[in-house]
């Protein structure tokens, strides 16, 4: 942990724990072991401060949506979560519980890996003379809308049981947080939804929540890719009509899955592109319906910050980077 982190509700700086580690190691180890053995998380370690961080970029400072909530946990809570996360990740790796199509918050599964994997599959389908349809979904505030207790049955399916499951049940329930802003503090309110921003376990628990997404979009075909709250799926076929039907079926299944897991799809921001052997004159009038919204294919699609065209090249992204570089160069010349 960085010694410069903001203080949690406990008011204990990480620097104090680091400097006094020889004296504090024993009591802290006892606290961690007692928590794990009893399957409970002390209430004091489930209290957190929320700091609103201004997003900038010309957004209105008076609009609450212009701020990103950052959760500051007690220092001891981070130590406890780190211990649990280490063992939990080992368990997930041994049981191969997370799908190959899931990237982010996992060792060796970066944005680069996600991009390279999806791109290779698109190109392979194109080289086989297939039509490829790609859909990119926007999940609205995914980390804030999750029903925390929905995780418990999913953890059980992954082999977490007994006192371990009790510990997660305690961790996920009874949490409270307050907003700290310009020296003022709000009252504490109970937290029932959302993965806590800034927590150690939050990201990996989010992955567990959506790990079974393959059950709705097709097991084994791996024609999907997710990175945190970004989700892309695609369909491969011999005709526009076949691909369109496949995409609508998968999109409908994913929409129902998202709703059942406390996630909200922003249908208006869904991306759609047709590539492969499909000709532009045929795709120009082609549409599909996703979430009640009629979608026309775009000439390009943006996946994890990289823009691809319908030939699955990064030409539009390259042009964007060159333009941005020229603008910055002009500022310093």
N, C-alpha and C positions, 0 to 999 in steps of 0.2 A: 504493500500500500504506500502511496505517496504521502510524505509527511506534511505536504502543503494543502491537503484537502480541507474543505470547509468542515466546521464542527457539526456534529449531530446533536440530537436532543440531550445526550449524556454530557456534552460539553468537554469530552476527553479528546485532546489532540492526539493524532497518531504518533507525533514526535515523542510524546510522553511515554507511550507504550514501547516505542523503539529504544529510548534511552534507558528505560527501566526493565528491559526484557529479562535480565538475569533474576530479578526479584519477582517479576509479575508472571513469568512463564508458568510456574506451578499453579497459582490460582486460576489463571486463564485456562490451562489444560483441564483443571478440575471442573470449571464451568462448562466447557465444551463437552467433556465426557459425561457429565451429569445430564446435560440437555439431551444428548443422543441416547443415553441409557433409559431415560424416563419418557422419551418421545414427546418432550415439551420444549417450547421456546419461551423463555422468560418474557413477560409482557413488556418490560422496559426495553427489550431488544426489538420489539415490533413497533416502536414509536419512531417517527421520522419527520424531518423538516422538508418542506418543498420550497425550492427557490425558483421563482419565475425568471427565466433567462430570455431576454429580448432577442428575437430572431433577426432583427434589422432588415436590411434590403428594402427600405422605404415603407415598411409596414407601420400602421398606426399604433403609436405607443398607448393609446387609450383602449385599444381592442384586446381583450384577453386572449384571443386567438393568435395574437402576434408574439406570444410568449411560449417558450418550451419549458415544461415543468421538469426540474431535476430534483430527484429525491436524495436527500442526505441521510444516510443511516448512522446509527451509533457505531463507533469504532469496533466495539466488541462484537456487534452483530456481523460486521464484515468478516471478522476472523472466523466466527462460527459458520457463516455461509461458505467461506472458502474451503473449510475442511469438508463440509458436506458435498460441495461441488466437485472436489477432486475425486472422492469415492464414487459419486454419481456418474461422472463422465467415464470412469473405468468400467462401471456396470453397463452403461449404454454401449460402449465400444465392444465389450465381450459378447453381449447379447445381440449386437447389430440391430438395435431397436430403431435407429433413425434411418430413413431411406437415403439411397444414393443421390437422389435428386434434391436433397435439402442442403443448402449452403449457408454460411454465416454462423458466427459464434461456435465454430467447430475447427479444430486444428487441421490445417491443410485444405480447408474449403473456403477460400477467399472469393472475392468478387471476380478476380482473374480466372480462377478455376471454374466458377459458375458460367462466366461468359464463354470461355474456351469450350466447355462441355456442350452447352446448348448450340453454339455456332457450328461445331463439328457435326452435330446431328442434323442441323438444317442443311448444311452443305452436302452431306452424304445422301439425304433424301433428294435434293436437287439433282445430284449427279446420277441418280437412278431414274431420272426423268419423271419425278413425282411432283404433284402440286402440294405446297406446304402452306398451311394457314396458321398464323401465330396470334395468340391473344395475350395481352398483358393487363393484369388487374390491379386496380388501386384499392387498397384496404384503408378505410378512414380510421385514423387513430387506433390502429390494431392493438397496440400495446396498452391502450387505456380502456378498451371495451371488454376485455376477457373476463369471464366469470371465473374467479379463482378456484372455486370448489369443483368446477368441471374437470379440473386436472386430476383429482383424486382417483376416479375410476380408470383414467388413462395410465396413471402411475402404477396402479394395481396390475393392469394388463402387461406392463413392462417388467413385472416381477418384483415390484416394490411392495412389501407386505410387512405385517407384524409391527414392531416398534418403529421401523423405518417409515412406514406409511403413517403411523400416528404422529411422527415428528413432522412430516410434511403437512398433515392436517392442521397441526398446531401452528405451523409457520404461515399457512395460507389463511388462517382465520384469526380474527381479533386484532388485526393491525389497525393503527390509527396514524393520522398525519395532520400536520398543520402547515399553513403557509407563513413563511417568514419573508418580509418585504420592508426594506429601508428601516430596519430596526424594530418593526412592529410584528407581532405574532398573533395569528388567529387562534380560535379554539381548536382542539383536536376533534377530528371527525373519523368515524369508522370507515375503513376501506374494504369494499366488497368486490370491486371490479378493477381490472388492470394489473399488468405486471409492473412492479415498482421500478421506475426509472432509477438507475444508479445502483440497484441491488446486484449482488454477485450471482444469485441464482435465477434472477428474472429472465435473462436471455435464453438459458438452457431450458427453463420451464416452458417458455413460449414455443420452443422447438418441439417439445414433448406434446404440447397441445395440438399442433398441426401435423404431427408426424404421420398420422393415419389418413392424410389427405389422399394418398394413392388409392384408398378404398373407394373413392368416388370418381376419380379421373382415370382409372385404369391401372391395375397392378401389373407390373412386369414390362409394360411398354416404355416406361420412363420418358414419356413425351410431355414432361413438365419440369419446371425448375423453380425453386423458391429460394429467396435470400431474405431472411428476416421477414418483413411484411410485404415484400414484392413477390408476386406469383405470376408465372408465365406458363401457359400450356399451349400445345400445338397439335395439329392433326396432319397426317400424311395420307394422300389418296391419289387416285388416277384422274379425278375430275373435280371441278369447282363444286359441283353439287354434292359430291361425296364428302369433300373436306368441310363444306359448310354445315352439313348435317352432323358430322362428327363434332365440330366445334360447338354447335348449339347444344348438343347433348352433354358434352363435357362441361360447358359453361353453366348449364342449368344445374348439373350435379354439384359443381363447385359452389354455386350461389347458395344452394340448400345447405351444403356442408358448412359454409362460412356462417350462415345465419344460426345454425344449430350449435356453433361453437362461440357465439358471442362476437363474431366479426361482422363488420358492416362493409359491403361492397359499394364503391362509388361508381355506379354504372356509367355515369357521364364522362368519366375519365378513363374508361377502358380503351386500350389500344388494340388495333386490329390491322393486320397486314397479310397479304397473299403473296407468296413467292414461288419459286420453282418454275415448272414448265408453263404455268398459267400466263396467258398473254394479257397485256394491259387493256386491250380493247374489250376483252371479256370480263375483266375484273372491275372495270369502271362503273358498270351498272349492277354489280353483284352486291348483295347485302346479307347480313345475318342479324338475328335478334338475340340480344343478351340482356337479361334483366328487364325486359319490356322496352328496351331501347334499340332502335334500328341502327346498325353500324355499317358504314361504308369503309372499304379497305383504304388505308393510307399508303403513301409512297415510301414511308419509312416508319420505323418503330424504335423506341428508346428502351434499352434494357440495361439496368444498373449503370446509367450514365453514359452509355455508348449507343450511338445511333447507327442502325443498320438500314440498308435499302432493300427493295424487293428482290435483288440479286444476292442478298446476304453479304454484301460488302460493307465496309465501314466508310465508304466515300463521304456520306453526309457528315459523319463525325469528324473525319479528317479535315473537311472544309471548315467546320465549326472551330476546330482547334487552331487552324491557320489564321482564321479571321480574328479570333480572340488574341492570338499572339501578336498580330500586326497592330491591333488596337493598343495593347500594353506597351509595345515597342515605341509607338508614337507618343505615348505619355512620358517616356523617359528620354526621348531623343531631343 
